Structure formats: C-alpha cells, structure tokens
C-alpha cells in the first residue's frame, strides 16, 4: 500500500501549494537552466510537470516536427534508476533513493499511457496538442484526461488492488524488455493506431467518444498498465536492494 501511495505523489504535488510550477507553457516545458534536470530530493519544490512525459511528435498534414524537449520522463527514469542501483554508502544517496523511487514508480506507469509519449502536430497546432490535452471532448474535458482516467479514478488503495486483480497477464518476453526507448516507441505506436482514431479526427474538436471507442480504449489501457506493473516489478527486484 505504501508503494501505491508513493506512486501517486508526483501527481499530488501539482495541487500542493508548497510546490511551484517551473518552466513555460504552464510548466509543461522545461526551464532553460540546470534546475530542470536536477535530482536533489525532497528539498526540490518544483513540480517538474515536464518529467511526466516524452512528447514524440507526429503529423498527418506534413507540418514540420519540433524537437523533443529535454529533460523528460526518459532522462529522469535513467537518472533515478542509476541512483536506486547505487551501492554508495553516502548517506545523501540513501536519502535520495526515497525521492527517486517515488518518481520512478509514477513515471514507469506514465510512459505506458500512450498520450504520455506523443504529441500531434498540425498546421493549427504547430507546437503540438500536448499529448491530447489540446483535443477537446464533450466529456471529459479533453482526450488526455480521458486516457488518464480510462482505468478508473479514486485514491483508495483497495480500489486499485481490486482492479489490478482483473488485469490480463503481461507477455513474458515484453516484461523482460526494460529498454525505456522501447516503451516509448510502443506507446507512440499505440497512440497513432488506437488513440487518434474515429471519432477523434483532425483538429481540436470537440469530439464525442463512442461506446466502441471507450471499450477499445479500456482493453488497451488494461494491457499497457499490466505490462507497466510487471516491468516495474522487474526493475525493483533488480535495482532496489
């Protein structure tokens, strides 16, 4: 249960007044200074919203693709894994492991959500749709919110435990793939094949999701989160000692 609570901490600080939004674009782009990629532990009161995703761009109308901002979820996962795998006796490293573990628990899940690994570029959205945040729906507010909540909502650990018991088994071969580049590519491909499809069309919407779309999304989300959990367990078994 403590691990489950820790896994949501990186989202909870988004609404905690002790923390501040750093960087432009409502904090979804990294500031142009070393603080963007720092790893200093709980003394860091920046929200680092840009750590939650890797916006790989694609376009259906040949609009030029922007570079992928860094730091991002991939750079930070690499950094956190290195600290968790450290055998240093430095007490500062030991303190840092708690902070890094909380972020790692969260970001592994984030990167398996397809809209945390892509942004759609178009002539009307030259900087992208921010992982579906810029694609409006009748309900909920936007495409990203729908995909974040497709598995259900609620803070009660028992709710999550019960939901986890019904997840499909993750493929053994895929579970063994701990290359973050591959996770991102998977989510990017799923986003194009399963997320940006009818009734989601070109443009910013609003669109109305159909029962067929929602049912298909749930199957995709179940498979992705089951794989994320199995991969996370494999990382922790190997690197958390």
C-alpha positions in Angstrom: 0.0 0.0 0.0 2.9 2.4 0.8 4.3 1.8 -2.7 0.9 2.6 -4.2 0.6 5.8 -2.2 4.1 6.8 -3.2 3.3 6.1 -6.9 0.8 9.0 -6.9 2.9 11.5 -5.1 4.3 13.1 -8.3 0.7 14.0 -9.3 -0.4 15.2 -5.9 2.3 17.9 -5.8 0.7 19.5 -8.8 -2.0 20.9 -6.5 0.1 21.3 -3.4 0.7 25.0 -2.6 4.1 24.2 -1.1 5.3 23.4 -4.7 5.6 25.8 -7.6 5.2 25.4 -11.4 8.5 25.8 -13.1 9.1 26.4 -16.8 7.0 27.9 -19.6 3.7 26.6 -21.2 2.1 26.2 -17.7 5.1 24.2 -16.6 4.8 21.6 -19.4 8.1 22.8 -21.0 11.4 22.6 -19.0 13.0 25.9 -17.9 16.3 26.7 -19.7 18.5 26.2 -16.7 20.1 23.3 -14.8 17.2 23.1 -12.3 15.2 21.4 -15.0 17.0 18.1 -14.7 18.3 18.3 -11.2 17.9 15.3 -8.8 18.3 16.8 -5.3 15.5 15.1 -3.4 12.7 16.5 -1.3 14.3 19.9 -1.0 13.3 20.4 -4.6 9.9 22.1 -4.5 9.5 22.4 -8.3 6.6 20.4 -9.8 8.6 19.3 -12.9 5.5 18.6 -14.9 7.7 18.0 -18.0 9.1 14.9 -16.3 5.8 13.1 -16.7 6.1 12.5 -20.5 8.1 12.3 -23.7 6.4 14.2 -26.4 7.4 12.4 -29.6 5.8 14.4 -32.4 3.9 13.2 -35.5 1.9 14.9 -38.1 -0.8 13.9 -40.5 -0.6 17.0 -42.6 3.2 17.3 -43.2 3.7 20.1 -40.7 7.3 20.4 -39.6 8.0 18.4 -36.4 9.6 20.3 -33.5 12.4 18.8 -31.4 11.6 16.7 -28.3 12.1 18.8 -25.2 14.5 17.6 -22.5 14.7 16.7 -19.7 11.7 14.5 -19.8 10.4 11.2 -18.5 13.1 9.1 -20.2 16.0 11.2 -19.0 14.7 11.2 -15.4 13.9 7.5 -15.3 17.5 6.8 -16.4 18.8 9.1 -13.6 16.5 7.6 -10.9 17.4 4.0 -11.8 21.1 4.8 -11.6 20.6 6.2 -8.0 18.5 3.2 -6.9 21.1 0.8 -8.3 23.9 2.7 -6.5 25.9 0.9 -3.8 27.4 4.1 -2.5 27.5 4.4 1.3 27.0 8.1 1.1 24.0 9.0 3.4 22.9 11.6 0.9 22.4 8.9 -1.7 20.4 6.9 0.7 18.1 9.9 1.3 17.8 10.5 -2.4 16.6 6.9 -3.0 13.2 7.6 -1.4 12.5 10.6 -3.7 13.8 8.8 -6.8 11.7 5.7 -6.0 8.5 7.8 -5.7 9.2 9.4 -9.1 10.2 6.1 -10.7 7.0 4.3 -9.6 5.0 7.1 -11.2 6.9 7.6 -14.4 7.0 3.9 -15.4 3.2 4.0 -15.4 3.1 7.3 -17.2 5.2 6.2 -20.1 2.9 3.2 -20.7 -0.1 5.6 -21.2 0.0 6.3 -24.9 -0.6 10.0 -24.6 2.5 10.4 -22.4 4.7 9.5 -25.3 3.3 11.6 -28.2 2.0 14.9 -29.4 0.1 15.5 -32.7 1.5 18.4 -34.7 -0.7 20.2 -37.3 -0.9 23.4 -39.2 -3.2 24.8 -36.5 -1.2 23.4 -33.6 2.4 24.0 -34.5 3.8 23.1 -31.1 1.5 20.0 -30.8 -1.6 19.1 -28.8 0.3 18.4 -25.6 -0.4 14.7 -25.6 -4.1 15.1 -26.4 -4.7 17.9 -23.9 -5.4 20.2 -26.8 -8.0 17.8 -28.3 -11.3 18.8 -26.7 -14.1 16.3 -25.9 -17.7 16.7 -24.9 -16.8 14.7 -21.8 -14.4 14.6 -20.1 -12.6 17.9 -21.0 -10.0 16.5 -23.4 -8.5 13.4 -24.8 -5.6 13.2 -22.4 -7.9 13.3 -19.4 -10.0 10.5 -20.8 -7.0 8.3 -21.3 -5.6 9.1 -17.9 -8.9 8.1 -16.3 -9.9 5.2 -18.5 -9.0 2.6 -15.9 -11.0 4.5 -13.2 -10.3 7.1 -10.6 -10.1 7.2 -6.8 -7.4 7.4 -4.1 -8.4 4.3 -2.2 -5.6 1.6 -2.4 -8.2 -1.2 -2.1 -9.9 0.1 -5.3 -6.6 -0.2 -7.2 -5.9 -3.6 -5.7 -9.2 -5.0 -6.8 -8.8 -3.5 -10.3 -5.3 -5.0 -10.5 -6.6 -8.5 -9.8 -8.6 -8.4 -13.1 -5.8 -7.3 -15.3 -4.5 -9.6 -18.1 -1.1 -11.3 -17.8 1.6 -9.3 -19.5 3.6 -11.2 -22.2 6.7 -12.7 -20.7 9.0 -11.5 -23.5 7.7 -8.0 -23.3 8.1 -7.9 -19.5 11.8 -8.6 -19.9 12.3 -5.6 -22.1 13.5 -2.9 -19.7 14.7 -0.6 -22.5 12.8 2.7 -22.0 13.3 3.6 -25.7 11.2 0.6 -26.5 8.4 1.5 -24.0 8.2 5.0 -25.6 8.0 3.5 -29.1 5.3 1.1 -28.0 3.2 3.9 -26.6 3.8 6.2 -29.6 2.7 3.4 -31.9 -0.4 2.7 -29.8 -1.3 6.4 -29.8 -1.3 6.6 -33.6 -3.1 3.3 -34.1 -5.7 3.3 -31.2 -6.0 6.9 -29.7 -6.1 9.2 -32.7 -8.8 7.3 -34.5 -12.5 7.8 -35.2 -14.4 9.6 -33.7 -11.2 11.6 -32.9 -10.4 13.4 -36.2 -8.1 16.2 -37.3 -8.3 19.4 -35.4 -9.0 20.4 -31.8 -12.6 19.1 -31.6 -14.7 18.9 -29.6 -15.4 15.2 -30.4 -17.8 12.8 -28.8 -16.3 9.4 -27.9 -18.4 6.4 -28.8 -19.1 3.3 -26.6 -17.0 1.3 -29.1 -14.0 3.7 -28.8 -14.3 3.6 -25.0 -14.4 -0.2 -24.8 -11.4 -0.5 -27.1 -9.5 2.1 -25.0 -10.2 0.1 -21.9 -8.6 -3.0 -23.4 -5.6 -1.1 -24.5 -5.2 0.6 -21.1 -5.6 -2.7 -19.2 -2.8 -4.3 -21.3 -0.5 -1.3 -21.0 -0.8 -0.9 -17.3 -0.4 -4.7 -16.7 2.9 -4.5 -18.7 4.0 -1.4 -16.8 3.5 -3.1 -13.5 5.3 -6.2 -14.5 8.2 -4.2 -15.8 8.3 -2.0 -12.8 8.4 -5.1 -10.5 11.3 -6.5 -12.6 13.2 -3.2 -12.2 12.7 -3.0 -8.5 13.7 -6.6 -7.9 17.0 -5.9 -9.8 17.7 -2.4 -8.6 16.1 -1.8 -5.3 18.2 -3.5 -2.7 
